[in-house]
Amino acid sequence: MIAYKIVSLTPLRVEESAVGTGGLCGSAFLNYRFEEHVKSRLGQTRFDELKTKKAKSWQMALKYFEEFVKRSFNEDEHQEVNIPYVSAAPPLPQKPGLTNPLSLPGLPDDEAAGLDSGFLLLTSSQVKSIFDPIIKEVCDLVQGQVDVLRRKGAIVSGIILVGGFGQSDYLYRRLRAHFAPAYDDEGTIPPPPPYTELPTNPPPPDPLADRPLPIEVMQPIHAWTAVVRGAVLRGLESGSSTVLSRRARMHYGTSYATVYDETKHPVTERYWSPLWERWMVSDRMQWHIRKGEPISPTNPIAFHYTRNFRPGQSMVVTDDLIACEADDPPDRYTRDLIHVCTLTTDLSAVPRHLFTKLTTTRGVEFLNLDFTLEMTVDSAGLGFELKVD
């Protein structure tokens, strides 16, 4: 679930207005629930036989559920749904001296299981029992985004359904009943209106009224190809992205060592640094990106480092990028944080005059180098550059 604010129509430019969320409640999970329902009706033995020995019959049932039931089911119109699970094959002609080859017959009629003449009968309530847990998760996710935006004082004007599941008439009606009940004068949910360039809903109620504004639920034509067409549009953008900024899904940062401070750090965690000649503590976290912050691919995030090198020490350095999903990230590294990646850089190519030569009180010479690691966040990846001077 992504919430966007439109900042420009020509050209179209949007920015994320809340942290994106998601859950395991897409269209595929309806297939899993349908499969479990059929298994409970037929029993494990008959269901396994249907999937293995009559695989074409099972694929036919899945195809019908996918292309018809998921898209067109409407509890007000469908009192019963008939799922085909076998196609009747005509008998093969007999040949002298040979017995007839066995065709794969359909499962025998079973009134208790709802099997009749090659069809599995599903009542409206049974289809609802397959849909409703998934629909509820979707509604909860959308409500979560709406609540976040309304707490910020934003007005949510529309919900757009895209993807294969977005074609579902039942999903459309349930979302509309949840988010826009004021639009339905007679208490019934109308079918999706024909596509128009401008909204067709009645004017919203008084913004000063106690109840929240209803939200228009839109089901665009060809919404099931949105991902494919979006990828093509992204490839044609020629350097300027439609999405100006996104919201960080997590906190991102790196661990570092710092000078020991008895007012902040436990004494048990300190160690002596022979190069800096002072007490230090390690595994402190510096969060360079905060969860929910707007981030843009045109504005890299800079991490600043300083590294010491003894004579003869390898110039290959590694830096771990750490992430945290919690709202309040810890100030020190813990094992439950997420290790995103390890960045390896060979600093031997850096000209020696850019290093600072230092000497300890014991006469030990070492080199110090300050450098910056820049991270660019794009729609589906992270890019890194290490810069010196």
N, C-alpha and C positions, 0 to 999 in steps of 0.2 A: 504494500500500500504506500503510494507516494502522493503527497499533497503539493501542488504547485500553485504559485501566484503568478498571474500573467502580468508582465511589466511592459510588454510592447506587443502590438498586433501586427505591425508592418515595419520591419520583419517580426515574425513571431519569436518572442523571447520570454522565457519563464525562469523562475527560480524556486527551488524547494523551500517550502515554508514550515516543514516539520520533519523530524527524523523519520526516515522510512521504516516501516515495520513489515512483518510477514509471518506466515504460519503454514503448517502442512495441511492446507484445506483447499487445494486446487482441484481441478476437474478429475485428475487421476484418482483422487481419494474417493470420489463417487464410484469409480469402477471397482475399487477394492471393497467398498461397502456392498455394492451390488453382488460381487462374487461371494462375500460372506453370507448374504441373504439367500442366494441360490443354494449354497452349501447347506445352510440350516434347513432349507425346505426339502432337499433331496436326500440328505444324509451324506456322510463322508464317502462311503463306498460308491454310491451312484454318481456323486459329483466327480470323483476321481475317474470313473469310467467315462463320463461325458467329456472330460478335458483331455483324456489320453486316447481312448479308442474312437471317440467321435469329435475330434478336435475341430473339424469344420462346423459342426453343429454349435459348439461353444463359441467359436469365432463369429458365427452369424448372430447369436444372441448378444454378444458384446457389441457388435457393430450396430445392431438395432438400438440397443440401450444408448450407445454413444451418439448416434446421429438423429435419433427421434426423441427418446425419452428425456435425455439430458437437456435438449434444446427446447422441446415443445411442451413438456409436462406442465399442466395447470390443474390444480386440485379442484377448481370450479367446473372444469369441462371434462376431465378424465375420471370417471368412476372406476374404470378398469383398464389395465394395459395388458396387451397380449404380446409376450416376448417369443418370437420364433426360435426354436432350438434345433430344428432338423428340416431339411428339404426332402420331400418324398422323391425317391428315385424310381423310375419305371422299371418293371421286371425285365431282366435280360432274356433274349430268346434262347430257348433250349436247343442244344446241339445233340445229335444222335451219339449215344455212347458216353456223353459227359453229363455230370450233375451240374445244376445251376450254381455259379459262384454266389457266395453270400454277399448281399449288399449290407450296408450299415443301416439298420432300421433305427427309427427314433425311439426315445424312451417310451415305455408303455404308459397308457393313460393311468393317472393316479389322482382321484378326486381330492384326497386328503392333502396331497402335495401341490395341487393346482395344475397338474399336467393334463392337457386335453387336446387331442388331435394335433400334436406337434407344437403346441404353444404352452408357455408357462404364464399363468394368469396372475397378474399383480393388481391388487386393489389400490385405490388412491391412497389409502392410509398406509399401505405397505411401501409405496413409492416415497411418500412423505417421510417415513421412518428411515429410509436410505438417505434422503436429501437433508433433513432438518439438522442433524448434528454438524454437518459441513457448513450449511447456510448460517447457522448460529455463530460459528467461528468467524466467518466472513463479516457478518454484521458487527461482531465484537471488535474486530480489527478496524473496521471503518469507523465505528463509534470512538475507538481510542484516538484515531487521528483527528476526528471532529472535536473531541474534548480538548485535546492539546491546543488546537487552533483557537477554539473559543476562549480558552483561558488566557490566550494572548490578545484577546479583543478582536480577532479576525472573524470575518463572516464567510462561512463556507457556502458557496453558491451552487455547486454542482458535484455530482458523483458520476464519473464516466466508467462504463463497463467495457473492458477490452479483453482480448484473449478468447479461447474456446469456451470457457465457462461463462464469459460475458454474454454469450448468445442465449443463455438460459432464460426462458420466460419466467420460470418460477423464482429464480434469483432476483430478476428485475422486480417482480411483484413484491417479494418479501422486503427488499431494500426500500422500495417506495412506501410500503406500509409502515416501515420503521422510521424513515427519515422525512417523509412528506405526506403524512396523513391528512393535513389540512387541504391538500389539493383535490381530495376526493369527496365531493359533496354528498354522494349517496352511500358512502361507506364501502364502495367497491374499488378495486384497483384496475384501472383501464390498461389495455395493452400498450406497448411502447408506441408513441406517436410517430408519424412519418418524419423522416429527417428533414430539418429546415436549417437555414443559416442562423436564424435568431431563435431564442427560447420561445416556447409556445405556452408555458405555464401561466396561470393567472398571476397578477402582481402579488408579491409577498405581503404578509400582514404588517401591521404597524411595528417598526423596529423597537418601539418602547414597550410593547406588550410583554407580559411575563413569560409566555412560552417562546422557545427558540424558533428562529425562522425555519420554515421547511426548506429542504434541500432538493433541488431538481435532480432526478436520476435519469441519466442519458444512456441509451444503448445505440451507439452509432452503427450505421450500416458497415458491413465488412470488418467489424471490430475484431473478428477472429484472426485477421492477418496483420493486426497492429504491430506485433513484434517484428515481423518480416519487413513491413513497409518502413517501420522506424529505423531499422538497420540500414535500409537503402538511403533514407533521408540523411542519416548520420554520415554516410559515406559521401554524400553530395554537398555537405555543408561548407567545404573548402576553407577550413580553418576557423570559422566562426560557429560556435555551438549554439543550438537553440536554448540549451539549459545554461544559464549564466552562472549559477552557483548551486551547490548541493549542501545538504546538512550532514555533518560527520555522524556516522552510525555508532562510533565508539570513540573513546579517548585513545590517542596515539602518542607514544613517547619513547624515551630511551632511559636506561639506567646510567648512573654516573657516580663517581667518588667525589667527596667533598671534605673540607676541613672539619674535624670533629668539634662539635659545640655541645658542651656539657648540659646546656639548658634545653637542647633539642634531642640529643642522641643518647641511647643507653651506653654506659661505659663498657659493657661487654662486647659491643660491636666495633669498638675502635681498633685500629692497627697503626703501626708506625711505618711511615714512608721514608726510606733512607734517602730518596732523591729530594723530596720536598722538605725533609727533616722536620716533620710535624705529625701529630696524630690525625688520622683520616678515618672516615667511614665510607663504605661502599654500598652498592645496591640501592642508592636513593633514586627515586623516579622523577623525571622531568617530563611533564605532559605538554607536548608542543601543540597538540590539537585537542580541544575539549569537545566532548559529545554534544551534538546539537549546534555547534558553530557552523556558520556558512563558510564553505570552502569553494574555491574557484580554480580551474585548471590554468588560469592566467596568472595566478598569484601563488608561487611555490611557498611551502612552509620551510623555514630554515632552522636546522639544528646546529648549534655551535659546539665545537669540541676543542680540547687541548690534549696533546699526547706527548709523552716523554719516551725517548729512545736511548738506551745505553749503547756504548760503542759495540758495533758488531751485531746489534739486535735487528731482527727482520723488520722491514718496513711494510709488511703486509698487515693490515689492521682489519678487524671485524667489528661490526656494530649491529646489535640486535634491535629490531623494531618491535615494540611491545604494545599491545592493545588491551583495553579494559572496557567491558560492557556495562559495569555498574554506573549509577548516576554520580556517585562520589568516589573517585579513584583513590587508591592508597598512595601515601607519600614514599613508600619503599617497596621494593620488588617482593612479590609473593608468588608462590607456585601456581596459584589459580589464575594468574594473568595469562593472556594469550600471546604466544610467540608468533608474530606474523612472518618474519623472515630474517635472515642474517645477510648483511651486506658486507662484501669483502672487497677491499681496495688496496692496491699496491702503490704506496707513496714513494717508492724509490725513484719515480720519474720527476718528483718535485725538485727544482733546483736547490742546491744546498744553501744558497744565500737567503732563502726564505725560512730556514730553520733558525731558531735562536739557540746559541750555545750557552749553557749554564754550568756552574761548578758548585758542588756541595762544599761545606766547611771542611770535609775530609779530603778534598782535592779530587773527587770523582766528577769527571766531565760527562755531560749528557746533552742531548739535543731536545728541544721543545718545538712543537709545531701546532699552530692554531689553524683550523680549517672548518669549513661549513658543509653540512650535508643538506641538500635541498630536496624536498619531496613534493612532487606534483600529483594531485589527485584528479584522475579522470573518471569517466562514467563506469569503467569496469577494470581499472588497474591503477597501480601506483608506479610512478617513474622517479628515479633518483639521479642526482648529480652531486659529485663531491667537488668542492671548489676551494682552492688555496689562493690567497691574495686576489 
